[in-house]
Amino acid sequence: MENIEIQKITINDIDLLQKIGRQTFFETFSAKNTKENMAKYLDEGFSIEKLTTELNDKDSEFHFAVLDNKIIGYLKLNMGQSQTELQQDKALEIERIYVLQSYHGKKVGQVLYEKAMEIAKQKNAQYIWLGVWEENPRAIRFYQKNGFVEFDKHIFKLGDDEQIDIMMKLKLK
C-alpha cells in the first residue's frame, strides 16, 4: 500500500469527512452495539454542525488517507484545550484513526499513525495519548505494538450505553 497519500482535511471536505466518519464508525462498532445507540451516535457525533466546529478548531487536525483517489480512512488529532481529557500543553491526543474495513490489514492505520507521530514531533509533544474501547482488541494490539502502555480507563457513552475506554500513552524521546 505504498501509494497511500495523506491529505489535510479542510472545511470544504466536510461532506466527505461525514461520509467516511459514519461509515468507518459503523463498520467498527455496529456488531457489538444496538441499532438505536449506533443511529443516535452517528447522527450526533457526525452532524455537520459538530464537524464544522471541529474543523474550525485551531487545536484539532483531520487528515484523510487516500488511495487511487478514494478516501479509505482518516485521522483526528487534538492539542491543548481541544483534547478530550488531560488537556496538557505537551501532549497530543489521537482521537481517531479509522480505516474502511475492506482496507484493514493493509497498513493504512500505520500510515495515519506515522502522520500523527510526525505532527507530534513538529509540535514538540512529550507524549501521545488516546482512548480505545476495551472490546476492540485489534486496536489495542495495534497501539501496544507501537509502544503504547495503558495508564487509566474512562467512560465513553454510546447512546444510553456506558462503555469502558482504555487510555494509553506513549512517551516521546
C-alpha positions as CSV (number, residue, x, y, z in Angstrom):
1,M,0.0,0.0,0.0
2,E,2.9,2.3,-0.7
3,N,0.7,4.8,-2.7
4,I,-1.4,6.0,0.2
5,E,-1.5,9.8,0.3
6,I,-2.2,11.7,3.5
7,Q,-4.2,14.9,2.8
8,K,-5.2,17.6,5.4
9,I,-8.9,17.9,5.6
10,T,-10.5,21.4,5.3
11,I,-14.0,22.7,5.8
12,N,-14.6,22.1,2.0
13,D,-14.2,18.4,2.7
14,I,-16.9,18.3,5.3
15,D,-19.3,16.0,3.4
16,L,-16.5,13.5,2.6
17,L,-15.4,13.6,6.3
18,Q,-19.0,12.9,7.4
19,K,-19.3,10.0,5.0
20,I,-16.0,8.3,5.9
21,G,-16.6,9.1,9.6
22,R,-20.0,7.5,9.7
23,Q,-19.1,4.5,7.5
24,T,-15.9,3.6,9.5
25,F,-17.6,4.1,12.9
26,F,-20.5,1.9,11.8
27,E,-18.2,-0.8,10.4
28,T,-16.1,-0.8,13.6
29,F,-18.8,-0.8,16.2
30,S,-22.2,-1.9,14.9
31,A,-21.8,-5.6,15.6
32,K,-21.5,-5.0,19.3
33,N,-24.0,-2.2,19.8
34,T,-27.7,-1.7,19.5
35,K,-29.2,-0.1,16.3
36,E,-30.7,2.7,18.3
37,N,-27.4,3.6,20.1
38,M,-25.5,3.5,16.8
39,A,-28.0,5.7,15.0
40,K,-28.0,8.3,17.8
41,Y,-24.2,8.4,17.9
42,L,-23.9,8.6,14.1
43,D,-26.4,11.4,13.9
44,E,-24.9,13.5,16.8
45,G,-21.2,12.6,16.5
46,F,-21.0,13.2,12.8
47,S,-23.5,16.0,12.4
48,I,-22.5,18.8,10.0
49,E,-22.7,21.3,13.0
50,K,-20.3,19.2,15.1
51,L,-17.9,18.5,12.3
52,T,-17.9,22.3,11.4
53,T,-17.0,23.2,14.9
54,E,-14.2,20.5,15.0
55,L,-12.8,21.5,11.6
56,N,-12.7,25.2,12.6
57,D,-10.9,24.4,15.9
58,K,-7.3,25.5,15.6
59,D,-6.2,22.8,18.1
60,S,-7.6,19.9,16.1
61,E,-6.5,18.5,12.8
62,F,-8.0,15.9,10.4
63,H,-6.3,14.0,7.7
64,F,-7.6,11.7,5.0
65,A,-5.8,8.5,3.8
66,V,-6.3,8.4,0.1
67,L,-5.6,5.5,-2.3
68,D,-6.2,5.8,-6.1
69,N,-8.4,8.9,-5.4
70,K,-10.6,7.0,-2.9
71,I,-10.8,8.1,0.7
72,I,-10.1,4.9,2.7
73,G,-9.5,6.2,6.2
74,Y,-8.9,9.3,8.4
75,L,-7.1,10.6,11.4
76,K,-8.2,13.2,14.0
77,L,-5.7,14.8,16.4
78,N,-6.3,17.2,19.3
79,M,-3.8,19.5,21.0
80,G,-4.1,21.9,24.0
81,Q,-7.6,22.6,25.3
82,S,-9.2,20.6,22.5
83,Q,-8.1,17.3,23.9
84,T,-11.0,15.3,25.3
85,E,-9.1,14.8,28.6
86,L,-5.7,15.5,30.1
87,Q,-5.6,18.9,28.2
88,Q,-1.9,19.3,28.8
89,D,0.2,21.6,26.5
90,K,2.9,19.0,26.0
91,A,0.5,16.2,25.0
92,L,-1.1,15.3,21.7
93,E,-4.3,13.2,21.5
94,I,-5.1,10.8,18.7
95,E,-8.8,10.9,18.9
96,R,-9.5,8.8,15.8
97,I,-7.7,6.6,13.4
98,Y,-10.4,4.9,11.4
99,V,-9.9,2.8,8.2
100,L,-12.6,1.2,6.0
101,Q,-13.0,-2.5,6.8
102,S,-12.0,-3.6,3.3
103,Y,-8.6,-2.0,3.8
104,H,-7.9,-3.5,7.3
105,G,-4.5,-5.3,7.4
106,K,-3.1,-3.2,4.6
107,K,-1.0,-0.8,6.8
108,V,-3.4,2.2,6.3
109,G,-3.7,2.7,10.1
110,Q,0.1,2.6,10.4
111,V,0.5,5.3,7.7
112,L,-2.0,7.5,9.5
113,Y,-0.3,6.8,12.8
114,E,3.1,7.8,11.4
115,K,1.5,11.1,10.3
116,A,0.3,11.6,13.9
117,M,3.9,10.9,15.1
118,E,5.3,13.4,12.6
119,I,2.9,16.1,13.8
120,A,3.6,15.3,17.5
121,K,7.3,15.9,16.8
122,Q,6.6,19.2,15.0
123,K,4.6,20.3,18.0
124,N,7.3,19.2,20.4
125,A,4.8,17.0,22.3
126,Q,6.3,15.0,25.1
127,Y,3.8,12.2,24.7
128,I,0.8,11.0,22.7
129,W,-2.3,9.5,24.3
130,L,-5.6,8.0,23.2
131,G,-8.6,6.1,24.4
132,V,-9.5,2.8,22.9
133,W,-12.6,0.7,23.6
134,E,-11.8,-2.3,25.8
135,E,-13.8,-4.5,23.3
136,N,-11.6,-3.5,20.4
137,P,-8.7,-5.9,20.8
138,R,-7.5,-5.2,17.2
139,A,-6.9,-1.5,18.0
140,I,-5.4,-2.3,21.4
141,R,-2.9,-4.7,19.8
142,F,-2.0,-2.1,17.2
143,Y,-1.2,0.6,19.8
144,Q,0.7,-1.9,22.0
145,K,2.8,-2.9,19.0
146,N,3.6,0.8,18.6
147,G,4.8,1.1,22.2
148,F,1.7,2.5,23.9
149,V,1.0,1.5,27.5
150,E,-2.2,1.6,29.5
151,F,-2.4,4.2,32.2
152,D,-6.1,4.7,33.0
153,K,-9.7,4.0,32.0
154,H,-12.6,6.2,31.3
155,I,-16.3,6.0,30.4
156,F,-17.4,6.6,26.8
157,K,-21.2,7.0,26.3
158,L,-22.6,5.4,23.1
159,G,-26.3,6.4,23.2
160,D,-27.5,5.1,26.6
161,D,-24.7,2.6,26.9
162,E,-21.7,3.4,29.1
163,Q,-18.6,1.7,27.8
164,I,-15.0,1.5,29.1
165,D,-12.2,3.0,27.1
166,I,-8.7,2.0,28.0
167,M,-6.4,5.1,28.0
168,M,-3.0,4.5,26.6
169,K,0.0,6.7,26.1
170,L,3.4,6.8,24.5
171,K,6.3,8.9,25.8
172,L,8.2,10.6,23.0
173,K,12.0,11.0,23.2
